[in-house]
């Protein structure tokens, strides 16, 4: 290329620079910020694309691609997975058969029923033995006010039906005056979570047991109930009742007794001795002494037997036992002073004994006129005195002269 041609080409480049650079805007702060934002968007888009490529989730990809300008398209429904519940506290390592066999999922164990939840629910109770005045349908149990209510006396929880869930067991009384029938009832939840009656464990009867004191649900699902033979009230304190723990299990849809005694022995307090006696009139005998007799009647007005009966006669010490009428005594009355005593054998419920007892006052001994108590008390098999519900009729007052 000639020198002239080189000079011509340099002039052309100079002309181009003058013309093009005049149109170029010098970048200021705003332009720099726009450039930085553009680079950031390009970096975020590249990073998002990398995450989507790594995870490949359809839902995540859709969320990343959607923006204010994009209308969301249809989303495929999430498939439903059926699985049987895993028992509490143990992680299942194998798939449940229900997930592969197409069978419906099993029902999870019912939730516990607390005492507060039972008190707050309307429940149905098994029929009371005393129908009138004892409601059963849609009632609410009372936890603190027994007057005119179905009173919740005791509460416990346990798996009584063996389904792995925990049921509630309650001791309930239909309060009628100072008493009323009692029953132990088990409660469960239905499929909707409603509290329903599972069954009656045990109830009081007119005969025995007449009272229920406590309950306890043990680990194997047995419901233990402390029952009493005779109900307190009417002068009969609760501690006089004989108590037994009996166990009940749910079998074939109902509760049956599986442990503990099935009957009560005689209650020593279930006795009511009633005493009557004639007056003692002493008459002169040929040897100068004075003699006379009284007839004592002792009746047991209760159902239970008195193991032994202790007869006491409050006569003056000078009046001594005499004759064969004392042969029924287990002890020797001659060895007793004041009062005279005569211990008798068992007196059954509804039975009575009549004694004709003779007395003698030695010659030359003076006995005035007075009054004496004739008293009969029941004793148990250990010869300990037993209290009765009503004891004023245990004593008769006679005169002697």
C-alpha positions as MATLAB code, in Angstrom:
seq = 'XXXXXXXXXXXXXXXXXXXXXXXXXXXXXXXXXXXXXXXXXXXXXXXXXXXXXXXXXXXXXXXXXXXXXXXXXXXXXXXXXXXXXXXXXXXXXXXXXXXXXXXXXXXXXXXXXXXXXXXXXXXXXXXXXXXXXXXXXXXXXXXXXXXXXXXXXXXXXXXXXXXXXXXXXXXXXXXXXXXXXXXXXXXXXXXXXXXXXXXXXXXXXXXXXXXXXXXXXXXXXXXXXXXXXXXXXXXXXXXXXXXXXXXXXXXXXXXXXXXXXXXXXXXXXXXXXXXXXXXXXXXXXXXXXXXXXXXXXXXXXXXXXXXXXXXXXXXXXXXXXXXXXXXXXXXXXXXXXXXXXXXXXXXXXXXXXXXXXXXXXXXXXXXXXXXXXXXXXXXXXXXXXXXXXXXXXXXXXXXXX';
ca = [
       0.000    0.000    0.000;
       1.337    3.449   -0.940;
       1.913    6.207    1.564;
      -0.939    8.151    0.011;
      -3.315    5.278    0.561;
      -2.267    4.914    4.215;
      -2.903    8.572    4.888;
      -6.345    8.316    3.299;
      -7.337    5.368    5.455;
      -6.257    7.108    8.666;
      -8.376   10.095    7.759;
     -11.404    7.863    7.269;
     -10.998    6.318   10.801;
     -10.645    9.741   12.370;
     -13.850   10.915   10.712;
     -15.711    7.795   11.995;
     -14.597    8.330   15.601;
     -15.711   11.935   15.591;
     -19.119   11.032   14.241;
     -19.840    7.843   16.390;
     -18.490    9.022   19.767;
     -20.652   12.119   19.621;
     -23.716    9.809   19.780;
     -22.446    7.693   22.723;
     -23.783    8.596   26.236;
     -21.234    8.691   29.002;
     -22.462    6.304   31.733;
     -23.450    8.020   34.999;
     -24.513    6.576   38.378;
     -27.983    5.620   37.170;
     -26.561    3.716   34.253;
     -24.168    1.891   36.514;
     -27.067    0.796   38.791;
     -29.089   -0.435   35.824;
     -26.129   -2.433   34.622;
     -25.645   -4.021   38.092;
     -29.318   -4.956   38.350;
     -29.225   -6.561   34.966;
     -26.218   -8.614   35.921;
     -27.971   -9.661   39.218;
     -31.051  -10.806   37.323;
     -28.952  -12.805   34.962;
     -27.128  -14.436   37.956;
     -30.439  -15.244   39.746;
     -31.932  -16.722   36.600;
     -28.870  -18.873   36.108;
     -28.932  -20.010   39.759;
     -32.685  -20.810   39.645;
     -32.214  -22.818   36.503;
     -29.463  -24.779   38.221;
     -31.707  -25.556   41.276;
     -34.555  -26.664   39.028;
     -32.213  -28.848   37.089;
     -30.944  -30.451   40.311;
     -34.295  -31.137   42.027;
     -36.641  -31.472   39.071;
     -39.752  -31.077   41.245;
     -42.809  -30.136   39.280;
     -44.345  -27.999   42.012;
     -41.022  -26.238   42.805;
     -40.343  -25.567   39.126;
     -43.756  -24.055   38.653;
     -43.301  -21.745   41.636;
     -39.917  -20.560   40.339;
     -41.190  -19.832   36.846;
     -44.397  -18.057   37.856;
     -44.375  -14.304   38.217;
     -46.789  -11.402   38.331;
     -47.280  -11.528   34.577;
     -47.890  -15.291   34.364;
     -51.323  -16.937   34.728;
     -50.947  -20.212   36.684;
     -51.778  -23.285   34.717;
     -53.529  -26.445   35.954;
     -51.778  -28.448   38.674;
     -52.024  -32.228   38.838;
     -53.680  -33.482   42.067;
     -51.406  -34.966   44.732;
     -51.917  -38.743   44.923;
     -53.426  -40.111   48.172;
     -51.416  -42.741   50.032;
     -53.240  -45.194   52.315;
     -51.285  -46.650   55.207;
     -52.175  -48.502   58.371;
     -51.286  -46.663   61.601;
     -48.040  -47.595   63.285;
     -48.425  -48.553   66.957;
     -47.436  -45.776   69.333;
     -43.787  -45.759   70.314;
     -42.658  -48.265   67.601;
     -41.464  -47.264   64.133;
     -42.688  -49.594   61.393;
     -39.896  -50.848   59.104;
     -42.123  -52.601   56.575;
     -44.856  -51.171   54.334;
     -48.372  -51.637   55.652;
     -50.434  -54.209   53.725;
     -53.235  -51.665   53.413;
     -51.017  -49.464   51.222;
     -50.687  -52.143   48.564;
     -53.767  -54.309   48.890;
     -56.314  -51.574   48.247;
     -58.130  -52.222   51.526;
     -59.465  -49.168   53.450;
     -57.095  -47.639   56.012;
     -57.496  -48.888   59.590;
     -58.914  -46.599   62.251;
     -56.486  -45.028   64.719;
     -57.067  -45.780   68.430;
     -59.555  -43.507   70.174;
     -58.292  -40.506   72.111;
     -58.275  -40.644   75.894;
     -61.349  -39.489   77.783;
     -60.397  -37.253   80.685;
     -62.512  -36.752   83.775;
     -63.292  -33.181   82.685;
     -64.365  -34.370   79.219;
     -66.643  -37.013   80.711;
     -68.239  -34.438   83.016;
     -68.759  -32.091   80.066;
     -70.426  -34.639   77.779;
     -74.036  -35.792   77.592;
     -73.907  -39.564   78.136;
     -76.272  -42.504   78.276;
     -76.056  -44.827   81.267;
     -77.167  -48.448   81.575;
     -80.548  -48.853   83.229;
     -80.696  -48.233   86.966;
     -82.313  -50.845   89.185;
     -84.396  -48.044   90.733;
     -86.057  -46.704   87.612;
     -88.089  -43.714   88.713;
     -85.979  -40.701   89.530;
     -82.774  -42.150   88.045;
     -82.288  -40.823   84.521;
     -80.241  -42.674   81.919;
     -80.475  -40.875   78.559;
     -78.667  -37.654   77.641;
     -77.616  -36.899   81.206;
     -74.597  -35.025   82.482;
     -72.642  -36.374   85.414;
     -72.012  -34.130   88.398;
     -68.550  -33.960   89.902;
     -69.190  -31.910   93.020;
     -72.924  -31.601   93.764;
     -74.656  -34.899   94.521;
     -78.103  -33.460   95.179;
     -80.603  -34.800   92.648;
     -77.889  -35.863   90.212;
     -75.948  -38.730   88.746;
     -72.824  -38.233   90.823;
     -69.336  -39.172   89.582;
     -67.685  -40.687   92.650;
     -64.519  -42.258   91.180;
     -62.714  -42.256   87.823;
     -59.908  -44.223   86.179;
     -58.552  -45.042   82.709;
     -57.253  -48.137   80.963;
     -57.544  -50.363   77.905;
     -60.487  -52.480   79.013;
     -61.473  -53.857   75.582;
     -58.003  -54.745   74.274;
     -58.076  -52.480   71.215;
     -54.926  -50.557   72.136;
     -56.854  -47.427   73.079;
     -57.510  -46.119   76.565;
     -61.101  -46.110   77.811;
     -62.623  -44.324   80.812;
     -64.243  -46.124   83.746;
     -66.481  -44.260   86.202;
     -68.233  -45.042   89.471;
     -71.604  -43.292   89.343;
     -74.414  -42.998   91.879;
     -77.998  -41.946   91.301;
     -78.474  -39.929   94.478;
     -81.819  -40.531   96.177;
     -81.924  -38.938   99.611;
     -78.998  -40.243  101.642;
     -78.425  -43.227   99.332;
     -79.330  -44.446   95.888;
     -78.168  -47.177   93.487;
     -74.600  -47.223   92.171;
     -72.867  -48.678   89.129;
     -69.449  -48.756   87.476;
     -69.636  -47.890   83.758;
     -66.990  -48.023   80.997;
     -66.962  -45.334   78.276;
     -65.307  -45.228   74.831;
     -65.312  -42.976   71.747;
     -67.058  -43.798   68.465;
     -65.646  -43.154   64.969;
     -66.657  -39.497   65.202;
     -64.981  -39.042   68.590;
     -68.236  -38.918   70.557;
     -68.224  -40.419   74.055;
     -70.383  -43.548   74.122;
     -71.175  -46.205   76.722;
     -69.111  -49.373   76.408;
     -70.919  -51.298   79.146;
     -71.744  -51.707   82.816;
     -69.059  -53.375   84.906;
     -71.034  -53.992   88.122;
     -73.957  -52.450   89.988;
     -75.409  -52.495   93.483;
     -78.348  -54.762   94.221;
     -81.117  -54.915   96.783;
     -79.389  -57.928   98.310;
     -75.565  -57.646   98.110;
     -73.418  -55.793   97.247;
     -75.355  -52.786   98.425;
     -72.439  -50.323   98.077;
     -69.450  -49.606   95.814;
     -66.458  -47.889   97.390;
     -63.646  -47.612   94.826;
     -62.364  -48.752   91.418;
     -59.003  -49.421   89.805;
     -58.093  -50.375   86.206;
     -54.951  -52.530   86.071;
     -52.532  -53.017   83.175;
     -54.188  -56.124   81.731;
     -57.540  -54.329   81.386;
     -59.157  -55.827   84.462;
     -61.473  -53.428   86.270;
     -61.138  -53.945   90.018;
     -64.060  -52.702   92.121;
     -64.248  -52.574   95.907;
     -67.747  -53.683   96.857;
     -69.501  -53.603  100.218;
     -72.195  -55.877  101.549;
     -74.401  -53.319  103.319;
     -74.984  -49.680  102.377;
     -74.275  -46.964  104.931;
     -77.134  -44.846  106.175;
     -79.923  -45.228  108.671;
     -77.435  -45.462  111.505;
     -75.144  -47.847  109.613;
     -71.684  -46.278  109.126;
     -69.611  -47.180  106.106;
     -66.870  -48.845  108.122;
     -69.315  -51.519  109.272;
     -69.720  -52.768  105.728;
     -67.613  -55.780  104.767;
     -65.449  -54.889  101.780;
     -64.078  -57.032   98.965;
     -62.052  -56.323   95.819;
     -63.544  -58.074   92.798;
     -62.116  -58.104   89.257;
     -64.142  -57.813   86.031;
     -63.189  -58.248   82.348;
     -65.023  -57.529   79.109;
     -66.049  -60.835   77.526;
     -68.450  -61.277   74.627;
     -69.684  -57.708   74.799;
     -70.350  -57.602   78.535;
     -68.340  -57.527   81.742;
     -68.029  -60.647   83.876;
     -66.333  -61.270   87.209;
     -63.005  -63.091   86.871;
     -61.418  -62.699   90.311;
     -62.178  -62.068   93.963;
     -64.896  -63.442   96.268;
     -68.373  -64.001   94.903;
     -70.292  -63.789   98.185;
     -70.159  -62.268  101.662;
     -70.062  -64.006  104.986;
     -72.319  -62.933  107.864;
     -71.782  -59.322  108.866;
     -71.377  -59.107  112.657;
     -73.147  -55.736  112.683;
     -76.176  -57.101  110.865;
     -77.966  -57.958  114.090;
     -80.644  -56.350  116.211;
     -81.284  -57.868  119.608;
     -84.556  -56.945  121.297;
     -84.902  -57.759  125.016;
     -87.907  -58.073  127.275;
     -88.143  -59.473  130.820;
     -90.610  -59.929  133.650;
     -90.202  -58.471  137.136;
     -88.572  -60.401  139.987;
     -90.762  -61.120  142.982;
     -88.995  -62.909  145.815;
     -91.004  -65.232  148.085;
     -90.073  -66.965  151.337;
     -88.748  -70.500  151.029;
     -88.975  -73.274  153.765;
     -85.261  -72.908  154.584;
     -85.653  -69.187  155.342;
     -84.223  -67.999  152.039;
     -86.196  -66.073  149.497;
     -86.580  -67.252  145.877;
     -88.098  -66.072  142.654;
     -87.851  -66.291  138.813;
     -87.891  -63.999  135.810;
     -88.506  -64.819  132.149;
     -86.104  -63.210  129.714;
     -86.908  -63.088  126.016;
     -84.166  -62.200  123.514;
     -85.114  -61.842  119.866;
     -82.831  -61.136  116.898;
     -84.813  -58.847  114.650;
     -82.196  -58.634  111.886;
     -81.209  -60.991  109.081;
     -77.669  -61.668  110.254;
     -76.792  -63.938  113.172;
     -75.234  -62.942  116.449;
     -72.254  -65.281  116.927;
     -72.724  -65.027  120.703;
     -75.022  -63.127  123.044;
     -73.886  -61.611  126.335;
     -76.722  -61.327  128.870;
     -76.178  -59.029  131.868;
     -78.526  -58.643  134.836;
     -77.976  -55.655  137.105;
     -79.428  -57.176  140.293;
     -77.871  -56.675  143.730;
     -74.950  -58.965  144.522;
     -77.025  -60.689  147.243;
     -79.385  -62.038  144.577;
     -77.717  -65.241  143.370;
     -78.507  -67.536  140.422;
     -80.474  -70.672  141.339;
     -81.974  -73.630  139.469;
     -81.583  -75.351  136.105;
     -82.598  -72.341  133.983;
     -78.979  -71.238  133.860;
     -77.858  -74.382  132.037;
     -77.967  -72.569  128.690;
     -75.113  -70.320  129.803;
     -71.664  -71.050  128.325;
     -70.021  -69.563  131.429;
     -70.595  -70.236  135.123;
     -72.885  -67.504  136.488;
     -72.064  -68.520  140.051;
     -68.586  -67.084  139.573;
     -69.846  -63.654  138.602;
     -70.939  -61.026  141.047;
     -72.532  -57.772  139.949;
     -73.801  -57.834  137.320;
     -74.694  -61.460  136.838;
     -73.634  -62.689  133.411;
     -74.835  -65.435  131.124;
     -73.060  -65.918  127.771;
     -75.303  -67.588  125.207;
     -74.537  -69.332  121.915;
     -75.400  -68.095  118.431;
     -78.763  -66.504  117.849;
     -79.734  -66.554  114.170;
     -81.520  -63.822  112.262;
     -85.240  -63.784  113.019;
     -84.761  -66.234  115.929;
     -85.407  -65.814  119.646;
     -84.490  -67.465  122.902;
     -86.543  -67.629  126.140;
     -84.897  -68.212  129.509;
     -86.569  -68.823  132.829;
     -83.976  -67.882  135.390;
     -84.271  -68.628  139.125;
     -82.820  -66.499  141.965;
     -82.257  -66.984  145.658;
     -81.451  -64.632  148.496;
     -79.808  -66.367  151.447;
     -81.597  -66.553  154.783;
     -80.970  -63.536  156.949;
     -79.981  -61.353  153.956;
     -82.085  -58.300  153.351;
     -82.771  -57.075  149.808;
     -84.899  -54.030  149.353;
     -86.965  -52.938  146.430;
     -85.365  -51.496  143.355;
     -84.896  -51.558  139.631;
     -82.432  -53.504  137.523;
     -81.347  -53.520  133.887;
     -81.574  -56.732  131.867;
     -79.267  -56.163  128.901;
     -78.294  -58.368  125.944;
     -75.435  -57.520  123.549;
     -74.217  -59.333  120.439;
     -70.619  -60.607  120.257;
     -68.557  -61.727  117.286;
     -66.637  -64.968  116.928;
     -63.810  -63.497  119.025;
     -66.214  -62.640  121.867;
     -65.837  -58.927  121.168;
     -68.915  -56.754  121.510;
     -70.526  -55.667  118.245;
     -72.360  -52.408  117.716;
     -75.871  -52.484  116.351;
     -77.663  -50.010  114.154;
     -80.344  -49.570  116.827;
     -79.548  -50.495  120.392;
     -82.091  -48.843  122.774;
     -84.186  -52.037  122.590;
     -81.274  -54.115  123.877;
     -82.180  -53.292  127.473;
     -85.269  -53.943  129.559;
     -85.813  -52.486  133.029;
     -87.377  -54.661  135.704;
     -88.247  -54.212  139.350;
     -87.273  -56.555  142.158;
     -88.647  -56.820  145.694;
];
